[in-house]
Amino acid sequence: MSFLWTLIQFIIVLGLLMFFHEFGHFIVSRLFKIEVEEFGFGLPPRLVKLFRWGNTDITLNWIPFGAFVRPKGENDPTVKGGMSNASPWVRLSILLGGPVMNVLIGILVLGVMFMAIGQPNPSIVQIMEVVPNSPAQQAGLQSGDIILAVNQDPINSMAILQKDIQANLGVQISLTYQRKNETYTIETTPRVNPPQGQGAIGITLGNAYQSISLGSAWGSALSTAAYQAQQFVLLPVHFIEGQVAPDQARLVSIKGIFDIYSQADQLDVQAATTTTPVTQGLPIFRMSFVSAVAIAIGLTNLLPIPALYGGRILMLLPELILRRRIPIKYENMVNMIGMTALLLLMVYITLQDFINPVVTH
């Protein structure tokens, strides 16, 4: 039942991202007075025509996933008033409409998230997780506790706490912490040789979040989106330089994206069962997933690959710069070959995602 509910969530989330992508193309087309013959909910074949809005048929399709738009004369420059008959700048704007909408959705999700949870305060050290049967658990420490001092030495950064603990391996220390506005002091002894993957006292550290202004929240959203975009663009460079492991740079299919979403869902469930107040009851890990995927979809569509919008934009450049248009028959042929190659690649990637599932943590 849990798997089914996660699958339903994923279909809704990814479907909405695809819907807003197509809606971006739709509103830009209408902005430039290019008729859209059909706006379909789901993917063909058509189930039923719901109604007609202006000159656009609003349809419901059999595959309940995403949406699509069909601008008038999309691939036929002989159709007056159609997309392919419009100026190259209009066609460029329509092609950019979907990817830009995806990026805007990613920024919107990040903005809402930062408005809700604020941002981490590097001077407030908080326990994110306590390892079972560790000195920290035996001393009564819990997830969400804020570390104030070690041996009366004030703690205002994770680096200072780690330094104080490392300086007292095997020696009993007093640790002062805050829990729900109450202050406590406990005694514990950092382990000299802790089990692999565990710290000396068995805690995972983070910074407590603090409320921020509306402007700061959206500023953080923009800077985070810019960082995600930068990492996306630089990923091939990092891979070549050996800064990123091959399994982290792999392409993923819808199945791989679902695996990542499932793991984000599990992290949200775990966060909900702890006393850590960071998430404020929101599905923060899933929201981070949605923002990252939305931005990645937008940027992926802009890659200069035939059949993707980036490839079609590339074929617009001669017309934009030299005012010489590539014959439509060659453009359609290149896009068809590119789409075929892309579908074959997706089949291969999907098989790899089943053989070697994506693991993020």
Buried (B, 14 or more C-beta within 10 A) or exposed (E): EEEEEBEEBBBEBBBBBBBBBBBBBBEBBBEBEBBBBBBBBBBEEBBEEEEEEEEBBBBEBEEEBBBBBBBBBBEEBEBEEBBBBBEBEBBBBBBBBBBBBBBBBBBBBBBBBBBBBBBBBEEBBBBBBBBEEBBBBBBEBBBBBBBBBBEEBEBBEBEBBBBBBEEBBEEEBEBBBBBEEEEEEBEBBBBEEBEEEBBBBBBBBBBBBEEBEEEBBBBBBEEBBEEBBEBBEEBEEBBEEEEBEEEEEBEBBBBBBBBBBBBBBBBBEEBEEBEBBBBEEBBBBBBBBBBBBBBBBBBBBBEEBBBBBBBBBBBBEEBBEEEEBBEEEEBEEBBEEBBEEBEEEEEEBBEBBEEEBBEEE
